[in-house]
Amino acid sequence: MSEPAYVKIAGDLTRQIRCGDLPPGIQLPSLSEIARRHGVSEIVVRKAMELLQAQGLVRSQPRRGNFVSDRPNLVRVSPERQMETAETTFRHESDTEPHIERLSEDVAATAELAEVFGISVGDSCSHVVTRVSERGRAISISDTYQPAGIVGVGTAVECEERLADRLPTRSHAEWLRTTPGDLVKTIHQKFWNADGRIIMVSDISYPVDRYDAFVFRMAMNRPTNPANPV
């Protein structure tokens, strides 16, 4: 998916905050100045600021402006994250370059995958394992599956994410180096295309202390008659 302008601006500012170029407490440039630098409208910049505030990186003071939070915390925000590559996302979250490795293979669809994708057991599916580390510490691992002939989520129109604290699978526990019995943060994702077909499922695990909070947003269908809400 292409990256919206407000996500790119928020990512640029996040990187500057994480690396210390914008230290805690400093006031950010005005909305008009940021808009001028990036060649966008103030509406776009305002949306970027709302995203940074949701992530806990920026606080707003009425009639004064926007300031870097005194204690910037990691907050995972969706769906904005789905518009980024893993490389971009983790660069935004750290002042060091993350190490990302991907292992790809073709596998036969299990009964569970066949039911999800609407294919036959044994049909070919792609399986991608993505492992991320930072300063030598494992910070993420995911297993992603797609039916044959579909690559990425460029045709996706809807995404569902389910968050839970769970015991990790063996491979996830080994990568994250968890102690037996320890829980991890898990997200189960499903992506649908315009035909209502699921085109990707992914299971992601993070250390339980990786994020301070998770924020999920969704589009809402507004009722045509406010007096008669659906």
C-alpha positions in Angstrom: 0.0 0.0 0.0 1.2 3.5 -0.7 2.2 5.6 2.3 -0.1 8.6 3.0 1.6 11.9 3.4 0.5 12.2 7.1 2.0 8.8 7.9 5.3 9.8 6.2 5.5 13.1 8.1 4.7 11.3 11.4 7.4 8.8 10.6 10.0 11.4 9.9 9.3 13.2 13.1 9.2 9.9 15.0 12.7 9.1 13.8 14.0 12.5 14.9 12.4 12.0 18.3 13.8 8.5 18.7 17.4 9.5 17.7 17.4 12.6 20.0 17.4 15.2 17.3 14.1 16.4 18.8 14.7 15.9 22.6 11.9 15.6 25.2 10.2 18.9 26.0 11.2 20.7 22.8 8.6 22.6 20.9 8.0 21.4 17.4 7.8 23.8 14.4 4.3 25.2 13.7 1.9 23.4 11.6 2.3 25.9 8.8 6.1 25.5 8.9 5.9 21.7 8.7 3.3 22.0 5.9 5.7 24.3 3.9 8.6 21.9 4.4 6.7 18.9 3.1 4.6 20.7 0.5 1.3 19.7 2.0 -1.7 21.3 3.6 -2.0 22.1 7.3 -4.9 19.6 7.5 -2.4 16.8 6.5 0.1 18.0 9.2 -2.6 18.1 11.8 -3.5 14.5 11.1 0.2 13.6 11.5 0.2 15.3 14.9 -2.9 13.4 15.9 -1.1 10.2 15.1 2.0 11.2 17.1 -0.2 12.1 20.0 -1.9 8.7 19.8 1.6 7.1 19.9 2.4 9.1 23.0 5.3 10.9 21.4 3.9 14.4 21.2 1.7 16.4 23.6 -0.4 19.5 22.5 -0.7 22.6 24.6 -3.6 24.9 23.6 -2.5 28.3 22.1 1.2 27.2 22.5 1.8 24.4 20.1 3.1 20.8 20.0 5.9 19.5 22.2 7.8 16.3 22.4 6.6 14.2 25.3 8.8 14.2 28.4 8.8 10.4 28.4 8.1 9.2 24.8 6.7 5.7 24.9 6.2 3.1 22.2 2.5 2.8 21.2 1.5 0.6 18.3 -1.2 2.3 16.2 -3.3 0.6 13.5 -4.2 0.9 10.7 -1.4 3.3 10.0 1.2 0.6 10.6 -0.3 -1.6 7.9 0.8 1.1 5.4 4.4 0.7 6.2 7.0 -2.0 5.5 8.5 -3.7 8.6 11.8 -1.9 7.9 10.0 1.5 8.0 8.0 0.7 11.1 10.9 -0.4 13.3 13.1 2.4 12.1 10.4 4.8 13.3 10.5 3.1 16.7 14.2 3.2 17.4 17.3 5.3 17.0 19.2 2.2 15.7 18.9 0.2 12.5 16.8 -2.9 13.1 18.0 -6.3 11.7 15.3 -7.9 9.7 15.4 -11.4 8.1 12.8 -13.1 6.1 12.5 -16.8 5.3 10.1 -17.8 2.5 8.8 -21.2 1.4 5.9 -22.8 -0.3 3.8 -25.1 1.9 0.8 -27.3 1.4 -2.4 -25.8 2.9 -3.5 -27.4 6.1 -7.2 -27.9 6.8 -7.2 -24.7 8.8 -5.6 -22.6 6.0 -7.8 -24.3 3.4 -10.9 -23.2 5.3 -9.6 -19.6 5.8 -8.6 -19.1 2.1 -11.4 -21.1 0.6 -9.0 -23.5 -1.1 -8.4 -27.3 -1.0 -6.3 -29.1 1.6 -2.8 -29.5 0.0 -3.1 -26.5 -2.3 0.1 -24.4 -2.5 0.5 -21.5 -0.1 3.3 -19.1 0.6 4.8 -19.0 4.1 7.0 -16.1 5.2 8.7 -15.9 8.6 9.9 -12.4 9.5 12.2 -12.0 12.4 13.4 -8.7 13.8 16.1 -7.8 16.3 17.4 -4.6 17.7 20.8 -4.2 19.4 21.0 -8.0 19.5 17.6 -8.3 21.2 14.8 -10.1 19.4 11.7 -7.8 19.3 9.3 -9.4 16.8 8.6 -12.5 14.9 5.7 -13.3 12.5 4.3 -16.2 10.4 2.4 -15.0 7.3 0.5 -17.1 4.9 -1.1 -16.3 1.5 -2.7 -18.5 -1.2 -0.8 -19.1 -4.3 -0.7 -16.3 -6.8 -1.3 -13.5 -4.3 1.6 -11.4 -3.0 1.3 -8.6 -0.4 -1.8 -6.7 0.6 -2.0 -4.2 -2.2 -5.5 -5.4 -3.1 -6.8 -5.5 0.5 -9.7 -3.3 1.5 -10.2 -4.5 5.1 -7.9 -5.7 7.9 -8.9 -7.3 11.2 -6.5 -7.6 14.2 -7.0 -9.5 17.4 -4.7 -8.7 20.3 -4.0 -11.2 23.1 -1.4 -12.1 25.7 -0.7 -15.8 25.0 1.9 -18.5 25.4 4.1 -18.3 22.3 4.4 -21.1 19.8 7.7 -23.0 20.0 9.4 -21.1 17.2 8.3 -17.8 18.5 9.4 -18.6 22.0 12.8 -19.7 20.7 13.3 -16.5 18.8 12.1 -14.1 21.5 14.0 -16.2 24.1 11.1 -16.3 26.5 11.2 -18.3 29.8 8.9 -21.3 29.8 5.5 -20.2 30.9 6.0 -16.5 30.0 3.4 -14.8 27.9 4.0 -12.6 24.8 1.9 -10.0 23.0 0.3 -11.6 20.0 -1.6 -10.1 17.1 -3.6 -12.3 14.7 -4.3 -10.5 11.4 -6.7 -11.2 8.5 -6.8 -9.2 5.3 -9.8 -9.2 2.9 -10.0 -8.0 -0.8 -12.9 -6.3 -2.4 -14.5 -9.7 -3.3 -14.6 -10.6 0.4 -11.9 -13.2 0.1 -9.2 -13.5 2.8 -5.8 -13.0 1.0 -3.5 -13.0 4.0 -3.3 -14.2 7.6 -0.4 -13.4 9.9 0.5 -14.2 13.5 2.9 -11.7 15.1 4.5 -12.0 18.6 6.3 -9.3 20.6 8.0 -9.3 24.0 5.3 -8.5 26.5 7.0 -5.2 27.5 7.6 -4.0 23.9 4.7 -1.6 23.7 3.0 0.5 26.4 -0.3 0.4 24.6 -2.0 -0.7 21.4 -4.4 1.7 19.5 -6.8 0.3 16.9 -8.9 2.5 14.6 -11.7 1.5 12.2 -13.9 3.3 9.7 -17.5 3.7 10.9 -20.6 3.8 8.7 -22.6 6.8 9.8 -26.4 6.4 10.0 -28.2 8.5 7.4 -30.8 9.5 10.0 -29.2 10.5 13.3 -32.5 10.0 15.1 -32.5 6.4 13.9 -29.0 5.1 14.4 -28.2 1.6 13.2 
